[in-house]
């Protein structure tokens, strides 16, 4: 909720919408409204520049037609930041961003009922059919949508990485507790060297991921270019999260495979952190291109 309401929702509106949207920002930050960031489409995931949702200029605003998918809070949002194509002849420069409210006509929201994890955060599609959005609801200038999206993702990676650290820590806590309670061959399993190896690895990598998250947060607060720190934090934290969930599941053995234990939910939830706000492979590309000097 904090991610789509705060760093990728409210902050995007605050930075590019102007003072007339401050009341909207306050409601998002306070949690009075639920926000959404509508970026992904059936044919546009990591390749943001290939967005096809059309925003046709008409008198007084724009008419949106197309579909957004895998949108967090799609079924329940009060306000969404929607990215659409205002110029079909251009790629990155042809995108623009808009504020769209839930009561807007010409919009249908659908829920994905079955997901592997994160069942408390509803996900779904938003289908736009001749949906009119007023001119004043455009964020920034026409054609600035791609840059606005990239900035939102850099900020959003902070909370995704922090969430990954939180789930990883929960996995460690559950594994430690179980290792002290479970007895095999007359001793606590925590006294076995292989269990100690797993616990030591988890604890160390969680601490390293936490420090990367803090470094990214510090870069954002200072106003520095935080693209690389964001990708590093998100990449390492999400990988650590999945690894810790797997190690914890191994420590629990058959009991970890049961929904009666918390670790099963953590194991299911962990995978999302490798996907949201840019997949692990995308983060590696960003980091490598910067280190190699291929892209500034």
C-alpha positions as CSV (number, residue, x, y, z in Angstrom):
1,X,0.0,0.0,0.0
2,X,2.8,2.4,0.9
3,X,4.5,1.8,-2.5
4,X,1.6,2.7,-4.8
5,X,0.2,5.3,-2.4
6,X,3.4,7.0,-1.5
7,X,6.6,6.6,-3.6
8,X,5.1,5.7,-7.0
9,X,1.7,7.3,-6.6
10,X,1.6,10.4,-4.4
11,X,5.2,11.4,-5.1
12,X,4.6,11.3,-8.9
13,X,1.5,13.5,-8.6
14,X,3.3,15.8,-6.2
15,X,6.3,16.3,-8.4
16,X,4.6,16.6,-11.7
17,X,1.0,17.7,-11.0
18,X,1.4,21.1,-9.3
19,X,-0.2,22.6,-6.2
20,X,-3.8,22.0,-7.4
21,X,-3.3,18.3,-6.6
22,X,-1.9,18.7,-3.1
23,X,-5.2,17.6,-1.5
24,X,-5.1,14.4,-3.6
25,X,-1.5,13.8,-2.5
26,X,-2.4,14.3,1.2
27,X,-5.3,11.8,1.0
28,X,-3.0,9.2,-0.6
29,X,-0.2,9.7,1.9
30,X,-2.7,9.4,4.8
31,X,-4.2,6.3,3.4
32,X,-7.6,7.9,3.0
33,X,-7.4,7.1,-0.7
34,X,-5.9,4.1,-2.4
35,X,-3.6,4.8,-5.4
36,X,-2.5,2.8,-8.4
37,X,0.3,3.1,-11.0
38,X,-1.1,1.9,-14.3
39,X,2.0,1.1,-16.4
40,X,2.0,-2.5,-17.5
41,X,0.0,-3.8,-20.5
42,X,-0.5,-7.2,-22.1
43,X,2.2,-6.3,-24.6
44,X,4.3,-3.9,-22.5
45,X,6.0,-5.0,-19.4
46,X,9.8,-4.3,-19.0
47,X,9.6,-2.4,-22.4
48,X,7.8,0.6,-21.2
49,X,8.3,2.5,-24.5
50,X,6.1,0.0,-26.2
51,X,2.9,1.1,-24.3
52,X,0.0,1.1,-26.7
53,X,-2.9,2.5,-24.6
54,X,-4.0,5.3,-26.8
55,X,-4.7,8.8,-25.5
56,X,-6.2,10.8,-28.4
57,X,-6.3,14.6,-28.0
58,X,-9.8,16.0,-28.2
59,X,-11.4,19.3,-27.2
60,X,-10.8,19.8,-23.5
61,X,-8.7,16.7,-22.9
62,X,-8.0,13.2,-24.0
63,X,-9.9,10.0,-24.8
64,X,-8.2,6.8,-23.6
65,X,-8.7,3.4,-25.2
66,X,-6.8,0.2,-24.3
67,X,-5.9,-2.1,-21.5
68,X,-3.6,-2.1,-18.5
69,X,-2.9,-5.4,-16.7
70,X,-1.2,-6.7,-13.6
71,X,-2.0,-3.4,-11.9
72,X,-1.7,-3.4,-8.1
73,X,-5.0,-2.1,-6.5
74,X,-6.7,-2.0,-9.9
75,X,-10.0,-3.2,-8.5
76,X,-10.0,-0.8,-5.5
77,X,-8.1,2.4,-6.4
78,X,-9.5,5.9,-5.8
79,X,-7.0,7.6,-8.1
80,X,-4.5,6.1,-10.6
81,X,-1.5,7.5,-12.5
82,X,-2.0,6.1,-16.1
83,X,0.6,6.1,-18.8
84,X,-0.7,6.3,-22.4
85,X,0.5,7.0,-25.9
86,X,-0.3,10.5,-27.2
87,X,1.9,10.3,-30.3
88,X,1.8,6.9,-32.1
89,X,4.7,7.9,-34.4
90,X,7.2,8.2,-31.5
91,X,8.3,5.7,-28.8
92,X,9.6,7.1,-25.6
93,X,8.8,10.7,-26.6
94,X,5.2,9.6,-27.5
95,X,4.1,8.8,-24.0
96,X,2.2,11.0,-21.5
97,X,0.9,10.5,-17.9
98,X,-2.6,11.2,-16.6
99,X,-4.5,11.2,-13.3
100,X,-7.6,9.1,-13.6
101,X,-10.2,8.8,-10.8
102,X,-12.2,5.6,-10.0
103,X,-15.6,7.2,-10.9
104,X,-14.4,8.2,-14.4
105,X,-16.8,6.9,-17.0
106,X,-15.5,4.5,-19.8
107,X,-13.4,2.5,-17.4
108,X,-13.9,-1.2,-16.4
109,X,-11.9,-2.8,-13.6
110,X,-11.3,-6.6,-13.3
111,X,-9.8,-8.6,-10.5
112,X,-7.3,-11.4,-10.8
113,X,-8.8,-13.9,-8.3
114,X,-6.0,-16.4,-8.3
115,X,-2.4,-15.4,-7.6
116,X,0.5,-17.3,-6.1
117,X,1.0,-14.8,-3.2
118,X,0.2,-11.3,-1.9
119,X,-3.5,-12.2,-1.5
120,X,-4.1,-9.1,0.6
121,X,-3.1,-6.8,-2.3
122,X,-5.7,-7.1,-5.1
123,X,-4.4,-7.1,-8.6
124,X,-6.2,-6.8,-11.9
125,X,-6.9,-5.1,-15.3
126,X,-8.2,-1.7,-16.2
127,X,-10.0,-1.5,-19.5
128,X,-10.5,1.9,-21.0
129,X,-13.2,2.4,-23.6
130,X,-13.6,6.0,-24.9
131,X,-12.6,7.2,-21.4
132,X,-12.4,11.0,-21.3
133,X,-9.7,12.6,-19.1
134,X,-9.6,16.4,-18.8
135,X,-6.6,18.3,-20.0
136,X,-5.8,19.4,-16.5
137,X,-5.4,15.8,-15.4
138,X,-2.2,15.4,-17.5
139,X,1.0,15.2,-15.5
140,X,3.8,17.3,-16.9
141,X,3.9,18.2,-20.5
142,X,2.8,16.0,-23.4
143,X,5.5,13.5,-24.3
144,X,7.1,13.5,-20.8
145,X,5.4,10.2,-19.7
146,X,8.4,8.0,-20.2
147,X,10.7,10.1,-18.0
148,X,7.9,10.4,-15.4
149,X,7.5,6.6,-15.4
150,X,11.3,6.0,-15.0
151,X,11.4,8.4,-12.1
152,X,8.5,6.7,-10.4
153,X,10.1,3.3,-10.8
154,X,13.4,4.5,-9.3
155,X,11.5,5.7,-6.2
156,X,9.2,2.7,-6.1
157,X,12.2,0.4,-6.0
158,X,13.0,1.7,-2.5
159,X,9.8,0.3,-1.0
160,X,9.9,-2.9,-3.0
161,X,13.5,-3.5,-1.8
162,X,12.5,-2.6,1.8
163,X,9.6,-5.0,1.6
164,X,11.8,-7.8,0.3
165,X,14.1,-7.2,3.3
166,X,11.1,-7.4,5.6
167,X,9.9,-10.7,4.2
168,X,13.5,-12.1,4.3
169,X,13.8,-11.1,8.0
170,X,10.4,-12.8,8.7
171,X,11.8,-16.0,7.1
172,X,14.9,-15.8,9.2
173,X,12.9,-15.3,12.4
174,X,10.6,-18.2,11.6
175,X,13.6,-20.4,10.8
176,X,15.4,-19.5,14.0
177,X,12.4,-20.1,16.1
178,X,11.7,-23.5,14.5
179,X,15.4,-24.5,14.7
180,X,15.3,-24.0,18.5
181,X,12.0,-25.9,18.9
182,X,12.5,-28.9,16.5
183,X,14.4,-31.8,18.0
184,X,15.9,-34.6,15.9
185,X,18.4,-37.2,17.0
186,X,17.9,-35.9,20.6
187,X,19.1,-32.3,19.9
188,X,17.7,-29.1,18.6
189,X,18.2,-29.0,14.8
190,X,19.8,-25.5,15.2
191,X,22.9,-27.3,16.5
192,X,23.5,-29.1,13.2
193,X,26.2,-27.4,11.1
194,X,24.1,-27.4,7.9
195,X,21.3,-25.5,9.7
196,X,23.9,-23.1,11.2
197,X,25.3,-22.5,7.7
198,X,21.8,-21.6,6.4
199,X,21.1,-19.2,9.4
200,X,24.5,-17.5,9.0
201,X,24.0,-17.0,5.3
202,X,20.5,-15.6,5.7
203,X,21.5,-13.2,8.5
204,X,24.5,-11.8,6.6
205,X,22.8,-11.3,3.3
206,X,19.7,-9.7,4.9
207,X,22.0,-7.2,6.6
208,X,23.8,-6.5,3.3
209,X,20.4,-6.0,1.6
210,X,19.3,-3.7,4.4
211,X,22.4,-1.5,3.9
212,X,21.8,-1.2,0.2
213,X,18.2,-0.1,0.9
214,X,19.4,2.6,3.3
215,X,22.0,3.7,0.7
216,X,19.3,4.1,-1.9
217,X,17.0,6.0,0.5
218,X,19.9,8.3,1.4
219,X,20.5,9.0,-2.3
220,X,16.9,9.8,-2.9
221,X,16.8,12.1,0.1
222,X,19.9,14.0,-1.1
223,X,18.4,14.4,-4.5
224,X,21.2,12.4,-6.2
225,X,20.9,10.3,-9.3
226,X,19.5,7.2,-7.6
227,X,19.0,4.9,-10.6
228,X,21.9,2.6,-9.9
229,X,21.5,2.5,-6.1
230,X,17.8,1.7,-6.7
231,X,18.6,-1.2,-9.1
232,X,21.3,-2.6,-6.8
233,X,19.0,-2.5,-3.8
234,X,16.0,-3.9,-5.5
235,X,18.1,-6.7,-7.3
236,X,20.0,-7.8,-4.2
237,X,17.1,-7.5,-1.7
238,X,14.7,-9.4,-3.9
239,X,17.2,-12.2,-4.6
240,X,18.0,-12.4,-0.9
241,X,14.3,-12.6,-0.1
242,X,13.7,-15.6,-2.4
243,X,16.9,-17.3,-1.2
244,X,15.9,-16.8,2.5
245,X,12.4,-18.1,1.8
246,X,13.9,-21.2,0.2
247,X,16.3,-21.9,3.0
248,X,13.6,-21.4,5.6
249,X,11.4,-23.8,3.7
250,X,14.2,-26.4,3.7
251,X,14.7,-26.0,7.5
252,X,11.0,-26.5,8.1
253,X,11.0,-29.6,5.8
254,X,7.5,-31.1,5.3
255,X,5.9,-28.6,7.8
256,X,7.0,-25.7,5.6
257,X,4.9,-27.1,2.8
258,X,1.8,-26.8,5.0
259,X,-0.4,-23.7,4.9
260,X,-0.7,-24.1,8.7
261,X,2.8,-22.6,9.1
262,X,3.6,-18.9,8.3
263,X,6.6,-19.9,6.2
264,X,4.4,-21.2,3.4
265,X,2.8,-17.7,2.9
266,X,6.2,-16.0,3.1
267,X,7.6,-18.5,0.5
268,X,4.7,-17.6,-1.9
269,X,5.0,-13.8,-1.3
270,X,8.8,-13.7,-1.8
271,X,8.7,-14.3,-5.6
272,X,6.8,-11.1,-6.4
273,X,9.8,-9.0,-5.2
274,X,11.9,-10.3,-8.1
275,X,9.2,-9.1,-10.6
276,X,7.6,-5.9,-9.3
277,X,9.1,-2.5,-10.3
278,X,11.3,-4.2,-12.9
279,X,12.5,-7.8,-13.0
280,X,15.9,-8.9,-11.7
281,X,17.2,-9.2,-15.3
282,X,16.2,-5.6,-16.0
283,X,18.0,-4.4,-12.8
284,X,21.1,-6.3,-13.9
285,X,21.0,-4.6,-17.3
286,X,20.7,-1.2,-15.8
287,X,23.6,-1.8,-13.4
288,X,25.9,-3.4,-16.1
289,X,25.2,-0.7,-18.7
290,X,26.1,1.9,-16.2
291,X,29.3,0.2,-15.0
292,X,30.4,-0.6,-18.6
293,X,29.6,3.0,-19.6
294,X,27.1,2.1,-22.3
295,X,24.5,4.3,-20.9
296,X,24.7,7.4,-18.6
